[in-house]
Structure formats: C-alpha cells, structure tokens
Amino acid sequence: MKNIFIKNIKGLVQAGENIPNRVAGKDSNKLAIIENAFLALENGSTVVAYGPMSEWEGIDDWRDLEVIDAEGCFVLPSFCDSHTHTVFAKSRELEFVDRINGLSYEEIALKGGGILNSANKLADCTEEKLFEMAAKRINNMISLGTGSLEIKSGYGLSVESELKILKVIKRLKEEMPIEIRSTFLGAHAFPVEFKENHSAYIDLIENEMLPEIAKSNLADFIDVFCERNYFSVEEMCRILEAGKRHGLIPKVHVNQFSSMGGVKAAIDLGALSVDHLEELTDEDIDSLKDTACMPTFLPGCSHFLGIPFGNARKLIQENIPFALASDFNPGSTPCYNMMQIWSLACIKMKLTPNEAFNALTINSAYAMGLDETHGKIKLGSNAPIILTNEIPSLAYLPYSFGENNIQRVFNSNSI
C-alpha cells in the first residue's frame, strides 16, 4: 500500500492533538484549520505527520510514495454517520407517492405500510442478498465521505429476521474498510400478531432475541422507537434494561412526532444518544443539560417527511452538544449523502457550516463511541480522510448542495 504525501493544502481541517471529543455552545462554531498545510499518510491511511508547509522536514526512507498537490483544496476528517438503517430489502417509493397524495407517515403505517412493509419484504430476502445490497450502499457512502457508520436492525421484527440482519451487519463490520457499529432495534414496531399483546412481543425480545444476540456478539447498542402508536416510555425502559443486562448500551428513537418523557427516561438509563428530537420541550432540554448523552438530529428525515426540523439553535444557546446523522432508510430518509445533510442543517436548521460540520464529525463520532479515533485528524489515526476538489472556501461544500466536490477519500483500502 502506498505512502501518501499531500502538499499545499488550502485548509487542513480539525487537525490537532488536542481536538475535544465533543463540542457545545460557542465552541460549536470553532474549527481548527491549518492553512497552506501538508499531511503525510503511511500505508495509505495512517497519519504520521501534518502541519504548515513551512514546517515540512521530509521523510527520507519512504518508498512507493505518491505525492498529491492539493493547492486550492481542503482536507477534512470523514463524516461519522451515527444513525442509519442501511440493511433493508426493498425501497418504498410507493409510500413516497402516498405522502404526496396527502397521507401522513403515521397513516401509512396504520394501513400496513412503513416499518411493517419493510419487515415483510426482508423476511423473504436471503442473508447473502442483504449483504450484497448493503455493501454496495456502504461503498457509495464511502465515496461520498462517510468514514464511520452505525447500522440498526429493526426491519425483522421476528427472532429469525432480526438475527439475520444483525449477522449481515457483523459481516459488514468484518469486510468493509470503515468502522461500523451495530444496533439491535427489535423494538422498531409491533408485528401485526402482537398488536394487541405488546407484553408478549417484549417477552420475545427479552427472552429469545437478546440471549442469542449476546451469545454471538451481534450488537453494540440497543434501540427502541419510543413514540405514540409504537413503544411507550414504560415499554422502552423495560427493553433498555433487558438490553443492559446483556451488555448493550442504549441509543433511542424519541420525540419524532411527540414528547412523552422518553428523553429523560432514556438518559436516566444511560443512553449514549437520543435521536430524532423533531419535537423538543423545555423539560427535554433541561434533562439533557450536563449529561453524557448526545442528542442527535436527523434533518434528512424532517425534509423527506415534511415534519419540523429539530431546534439545534436552542441547544447551542443552552451549551448542550448535539450530533447530526443521516437516518438513511427506505421509508423516511432514502439519503446517505452526508454533504446533503450538512447543507440541510445549514439551510433548514440555521446552523453555520462550522457548527454543522462539528455535529457531523466530532459529536457524531461521540454518539457511536468512536470519539477517540474519529471526527478529527491526529497522529496515529487511520480514520478515513476526505480530499476536496479545488473550492473557494469550506462553506462552499454545504452551499453547493447539488455538486459532488469530493476528489478522493483515503482509508485502509487506499491505493
């Protein structure tokens, strides 16, 4: 694998040995940028030196060296996508048409669409086919700058299908060139046969799914969709507590359509992140203050469903950190392009490009437990790195939302 020397970089972004593991408040708008910089990568991806061009001293014993002149270009840490549903069997564009014709996401779900639709399609799909489709999606994500990824189950809703998804994710972890984290989301919706007997389905999660998941080490996190018509706060707590007994860290879907007290309950149970937050009350915000939990907004979902965008500005005012993620899935956010998410955050959530970039990198890495290695450029790191095209400024990336300005991505497969 080649050694790589990138010279004359217009701006080397978030490179340093003291970059924080999460940022909040006024610090959200700060980016460390070294102008007219160099970056040296050993074996295609490991950072061995960086700094201003004036400080470059050379490495005499490097062979098989590729030199890249990055004049006019920026180099960035890759995006960290902490909330996706990347393993699924079929797209759901007919529901997209239903929404255009006036049906809400909840109305579509109540007539058998939504999550249950995806679960039915996945049940008939082989593990090998699911892997092939997901691997292709992830390769596309990598080419668009995603350098770490969380993937949830939740389109199974049966012991067999949930385990099938998690086995696919485990294989993706082993074979893809980026860090992947796995989340068990058996509590994504209630299967039709358990619609009137919620406790029986939760028994199935607790007594059959979780022991098998723990036995085969299939997940890092456990998630619950805590929302009206889905799982109540009490049901969420029961499931999260069961997951914790099996060594899984909570990460939850909450406050997508309503605030029911799920944010505080999840935090009390040690949730690493609370995700969606399109609806956010003062009580929810108070419960987030001075905690280790990372609130995560999903602007792609807000855009696609036409629902409110989360109030990230309020969190900045309250000195609370937050992350941004794609929520890539076939029903409510068929978009994994983090450049698009960056642009949506700026345009619709009124975040500055710097604030949004920090939320897509440092803070989203934290939401996956990858804050020591990802979301920044530092010595010894081999997290993926993005080289842009020649652009006038960093803000041009979210500004030019329909243009692909990624020239190259460096990761463990770089050649």
C-alpha positions in Angstrom: 0.0 0.0 0.0 1.3 3.4 -0.9 2.6 6.1 1.4 1.0 9.4 0.5 2.2 13.0 0.9 -0.4 15.7 0.4 1.1 19.2 0.0 0.0 22.7 -0.5 -3.4 22.0 1.2 -5.5 25.2 1.2 -7.0 24.2 4.6 -6.4 21.1 6.8 -9.5 20.9 8.9 -9.7 19.7 12.5 -6.1 18.5 12.7 -4.5 18.6 16.1 -3.6 16.6 19.2 -6.0 18.4 21.5 -9.2 18.5 19.5 -12.0 17.8 22.0 -14.1 14.7 21.9 -17.3 16.7 21.8 -18.1 20.4 21.4 -21.0 22.6 22.6 -22.2 26.2 22.8 -19.9 28.8 21.3 -17.3 26.2 20.7 -19.6 24.6 18.1 -18.6 27.3 15.7 -14.9 26.8 16.1 -12.8 24.8 13.6 -9.1 24.2 13.8 -7.8 24.9 10.2 -4.1 24.9 9.2 -3.6 27.0 6.1 -1.1 26.0 3.4 -0.6 22.7 5.0 0.8 19.2 4.4 -0.4 15.8 5.5 1.6 12.6 5.4 -0.1 9.2 5.4 1.7 5.9 5.9 0.3 2.8 4.2 -2.5 4.9 2.6 -4.3 6.0 5.7 -2.3 6.3 8.9 -1.5 9.9 9.9 2.3 10.2 10.6 2.8 14.0 10.1 0.9 17.2 9.4 1.3 20.9 9.8 2.1 24.1 7.8 4.2 23.6 4.7 6.9 25.8 6.2 7.5 23.0 8.9 7.8 20.1 6.5 11.1 18.3 7.0 10.6 15.3 4.8 10.8 11.5 5.4 14.0 10.2 3.8 13.3 6.5 3.9 9.8 6.5 2.3 9.4 4.4 -0.8 6.4 3.8 -3.1 5.5 7.4 -2.3 2.5 9.2 -4.0 2.7 13.0 -3.9 -0.5 14.9 -4.3 -0.5 18.7 -4.9 -3.7 19.9 -3.1 -3.4 23.6 -4.0 -6.8 25.2 -3.6 -8.3 22.1 -1.9 -9.3 21.2 1.6 -8.6 18.1 3.6 -11.2 17.1 6.2 -11.9 14.3 8.6 -14.5 12.0 7.2 -18.2 12.2 8.3 -19.4 10.0 11.1 -23.0 8.7 10.5 -24.3 7.6 13.8 -27.9 6.7 12.8 -28.7 4.6 9.8 -30.9 1.6 8.8 -28.6 0.5 5.9 -29.6 -3.2 5.8 -33.0 -3.5 4.1 -34.6 -5.5 1.3 -36.6 -3.1 -0.9 -37.2 0.6 -1.4 -40.6 2.2 -0.6 -41.2 4.8 -3.3 -44.9 4.0 -3.5 -45.3 5.3 0.1 -43.5 8.4 -1.1 -46.3 8.9 -3.7 -48.9 8.2 -0.9 -47.4 11.1 1.1 -47.5 13.4 -1.9 -51.2 12.4 -2.2 -51.8 13.5 1.4 -51.2 10.6 3.7 -49.0 11.1 6.7 -46.2 8.8 7.8 -48.4 7.6 10.7 -51.4 7.0 8.4 -49.3 4.9 6.0 -48.0 2.9 9.0 -51.5 2.2 10.3 -52.6 0.8 6.9 -49.7 -1.7 6.9 -47.0 0.4 5.3 -43.9 1.8 6.9 -41.7 -0.4 9.1 -44.1 -3.4 8.7 -43.8 -3.2 5.0 -40.0 -3.3 5.1 -40.2 -6.3 7.6 -42.4 -8.3 5.2 -40.0 -7.7 2.3 -36.9 -8.5 4.4 -38.3 -11.8 5.6 -38.2 -13.1 2.0 -34.7 -11.9 1.3 -31.6 -14.1 1.8 -28.8 -13.1 4.1 -26.3 -13.1 1.2 -28.5 -10.8 -0.9 -28.9 -8.4 2.1 -25.2 -8.3 2.5 -24.6 -7.6 -1.2 -27.0 -4.7 -1.3 -25.8 -3.2 2.0 -22.1 -3.5 0.9 -22.9 -1.6 -2.3 -24.7 1.1 -0.4 -21.7 1.4 2.0 -19.2 1.7 -0.8 -21.3 4.5 -2.2 -21.4 6.2 1.3 -17.6 5.9 1.5 -17.2 7.6 -1.9 -19.3 10.5 -0.6 -17.2 10.9 2.5 -18.7 8.7 5.2 -15.9 7.2 7.3 -17.8 5.5 10.1 -21.3 4.2 10.4 -23.9 2.9 12.8 -26.4 0.4 11.4 -29.6 -0.7 13.1 -31.7 -3.8 12.7 -35.5 -3.3 13.1 -36.8 -4.5 9.8 -37.0 -8.1 11.0 -39.5 -8.0 13.9 -39.1 -11.8 14.4 -36.3 -13.8 16.0 -35.1 -15.2 12.7 -35.2 -11.9 10.7 -33.7 -9.7 13.4 -30.8 -12.2 13.8 -30.4 -12.3 10.1 -30.0 -8.5 9.9 -27.5 -8.5 12.8 -25.4 -11.2 11.2 -25.3 -9.2 8.0 -24.1 -6.2 10.0 -21.4 -8.3 11.7 -20.1 -9.4 8.3 -20.1 -5.8 7.1 -18.1 -4.9 10.2 -15.5 -7.5 9.2 -15.3 -6.8 5.5 -15.9 -3.1 4.9 -12.9 -0.6 5.2 -14.6 1.7 7.7 -15.6 1.3 11.4 -19.2 0.1 11.8 -21.3 -0.1 14.9 -24.3 -2.5 15.3 -27.6 -1.6 17.0 -30.3 -4.0 17.9 -33.7 -2.4 17.1 -36.1 -5.2 17.5 -38.4 -2.7 19.2 -38.9 -0.7 16.0 -42.6 -1.6 15.7 -45.0 -4.2 17.0 -45.6 -7.1 14.5 -49.3 -7.5 13.5 -49.7 -10.6 15.5 -48.6 -8.7 18.7 -50.6 -5.6 18.1 -53.0 -6.3 20.9 -50.4 -8.1 23.1 -47.4 -5.8 23.5 -46.0 -7.6 26.5 -45.8 -10.9 24.6 -43.6 -9.3 22.0 -41.4 -7.7 24.6 -41.1 -11.1 26.2 -39.9 -12.4 22.8 -37.2 -9.6 22.7 -36.2 -10.2 26.2 -36.2 -14.0 26.4 -35.3 -15.1 22.8 -33.7 -12.3 20.8 -31.4 -10.8 23.4 -29.8 -14.0 24.6 -29.0 -15.0 21.0 -27.6 -11.6 20.3 -25.4 -11.7 23.3 -24.2 -15.2 22.7 -23.0 -14.4 19.2 -21.8 -10.8 20.0 -24.1 -9.3 17.3 -24.7 -5.8 18.6 -23.0 -2.9 20.4 -26.2 -0.9 21.2 -29.9 -1.4 21.9 -32.5 0.9 20.5 -36.3 1.5 20.9 -38.7 3.6 18.9 -40.4 5.4 21.7 -43.4 7.2 20.2 -47.2 7.2 20.1 -48.5 4.2 18.2 -45.2 2.4 18.8 -43.5 1.8 22.2 -44.4 3.7 25.4 -41.9 5.1 27.8 -42.6 2.2 30.2 -42.1 -0.3 27.4 -38.9 1.4 26.3 -37.5 1.3 29.8 -38.2 -2.4 30.2 -36.5 -3.2 26.9 -33.5 -1.0 27.5 -33.0 -2.5 31.0 -33.1 -6.0 29.4 -30.5 -4.9 26.8 -28.2 -3.5 29.5 -28.3 -6.8 31.3 -26.8 -8.3 28.1 -24.1 -5.6 27.9 -25.8 -3.4 25.3 -25.6 0.4 25.5 -28.9 2.3 25.0 -29.5 4.6 22.0 -33.1 5.5 21.3 -35.5 6.9 18.7 -37.5 9.5 20.6 -39.6 12.7 20.1 -40.1 12.3 16.4 -43.8 13.2 16.5 -44.4 13.9 20.2 -42.7 14.4 23.5 -43.8 11.8 26.0 -41.0 11.9 28.6 -38.8 9.4 26.7 -35.8 11.7 26.6 -35.3 11.9 30.4 -36.1 8.2 30.9 -33.5 7.2 28.3 -30.9 9.5 29.8 -31.6 8.0 33.3 -30.9 4.6 31.8 -27.6 5.7 30.4 -28.4 6.3 26.8 -25.4 7.3 24.7 -27.6 9.2 22.4 -31.3 10.2 21.9 -32.1 10.6 18.3 -34.7 12.4 16.1 -35.9 15.2 18.5 -38.0 17.0 15.9 -40.2 17.8 18.9 -38.3 19.1 21.9 -39.8 20.7 25.0 -38.1 22.8 27.7 -38.3 19.8 30.0 -36.5 17.7 27.5 -33.8 20.3 27.1 -33.4 20.6 30.9 -32.9 16.9 31.1 -30.1 17.0 28.5 -28.0 19.5 30.4 -24.8 18.4 32.0 -25.2 14.7 30.9 -23.1 12.3 28.9 -25.9 11.8 26.4 -25.6 13.1 22.8 -28.8 14.5 21.3 -28.9 13.7 17.6 -30.9 15.4 14.9 -31.9 13.8 11.6 -32.6 16.7 9.1 -32.9 14.3 6.2 -36.0 12.8 7.8 -37.5 16.2 8.5 -37.0 17.2 4.9 -38.4 14.0 3.4 -41.5 13.7 5.7 -42.2 17.4 5.9 -42.1 17.5 9.7 -40.3 20.1 11.9 -36.5 20.3 12.0 -35.0 20.0 15.4 -34.2 23.1 17.4 -30.4 22.8 17.4 -30.0 26.6 17.9 -31.7 26.3 21.3 -29.2 23.6 22.3 -26.3 25.8 21.3 -27.8 28.6 23.5 -28.1 26.2 26.4 -24.5 24.9 25.9 -25.6 21.4 25.0 -23.7 19.4 22.4 -25.6 17.7 19.5 -24.8 15.5 16.6 -26.3 15.2 13.1 -26.8 11.9 11.2 -28.5 10.8 8.0 -31.2 8.4 9.3 -30.7 6.6 5.9 -33.6 4.2 5.4 -36.0 3.2 2.7 -39.1 4.8 4.1 -38.4 8.2 5.7 -34.9 9.1 4.6 -33.6 7.5 1.4 -30.4 9.6 1.5 -27.0 8.7 2.8 -25.1 11.6 1.4 -23.7 13.5 4.4 -22.9 16.5 2.2 -26.6 16.8 1.7 -27.3 16.5 5.4 -24.7 19.2 6.0 -26.5 21.5 3.6 -29.9 20.8 5.1 -28.6 21.6 8.5 -27.4 24.9 7.4 -30.4 25.9 5.3 -33.3 24.5 7.4 -31.8 24.5 10.9 -29.9 27.8 10.5 -26.6 26.3 11.6 -23.3 27.8 10.4 -21.2 25.5 8.2 -18.8 25.1 11.1 -21.5 24.2 13.6 -23.0 21.6 11.3 -19.6 20.1 10.4 -18.7 19.6 14.1 -22.0 17.9 14.6 -21.4 15.6 11.6 -17.9 14.6 12.8 -16.7 15.1 16.4 -20.1 14.9 18.0 -21.4 12.1 15.8 -18.3 10.1 16.5 -19.0 10.5 20.2 -22.6 9.2 19.6 -21.0 5.9 18.4 -18.3 5.6 21.0 -15.7 6.5 18.4 -14.7 9.9 19.7 -11.1 8.9 20.5 -10.3 7.9 16.9 -12.8 9.6 14.5 -14.1 13.0 13.6 -10.6 14.6 13.7 -7.2 14.2 12.2 -4.4 13.3 14.6 -1.1 11.4 14.7 -1.6 7.7 14.6 -5.2 7.8 13.4 -6.2 5.8 10.3 -9.8 7.1 10.2 -10.8 8.0 6.6 -9.9 11.4 5.3 -11.5 13.5 2.5 -9.7 15.5 -0.1 -12.0 18.0 -1.8 -11.8 19.5 -5.3 -10.5 23.0 -5.6 -13.1 25.2 -3.9 -13.1 28.8 -2.7 -13.9 28.1 0.9 -15.1 25.4 3.3 -18.6 26.9 3.3 -18.8 26.2 -0.4 -19.4 22.5 0.4 -22.8 22.9 2.0 -23.6 25.9 -0.2 -23.1 23.9 -3.4 -25.6 21.2 -2.4 -26.1 19.6 -5.8 -22.4 19.2 -6.7 -20.0 16.4 -5.7 -16.9 18.2 -4.5 -15.1 15.1 -3.1 -11.9 14.4 -5.2 -10.7 11.4 -3.2 -11.2 9.5 0.1 -8.3 7.9 1.9 -9.0 4.9 4.1 -7.5 1.5 4.8 -8.1 0.4 1.2 -6.4 3.5 -0.3 -4.0 2.6 -3.1 
